Amino acid sequence: MTLAPARQLLLVVLRAPTPPKPLDAARSQQLMAAHMANINRLVKEETMLFAGPLVQTRQCPAGVTGW
């Protein structure tokens, strides 16, 4: 049996600032749209395996993304 070569993976943990920087609704929507466009691009390129947030509490990171 021949195994496929191992694939190198990178885990990125994003932490929200404490306290979060206030944003108006329009700017928040603009940033989220750009963020989601980037995630969709990475998925189409088949370079992203999963995206978060998986857990959101004061003690845990706000989001986890890996590719």
Stockholm file with secondary structure:
# STOCKHOLM 1.0

chainA/1-67         MTLAPARQLLLVVLRAPTPPKPLDAARSQQLMAAHMANINRLVKEETMLFAGPLVQTRQCPAGVTGW
#=GR chainA/1-67 SS CCCCCCCCCCEEEECCCSSCCCCCHHHHHHHHHHHHHHHHHHHHTTCCCEECCCCCSSSSCSEEEEC
#=GC SS_cons        CCCCCCCCCCEEEECCCSSCCCCCHHHHHHHHHHHHHHHHHHHHTTCCCEECCCCCSSSSCSEEEEC
//
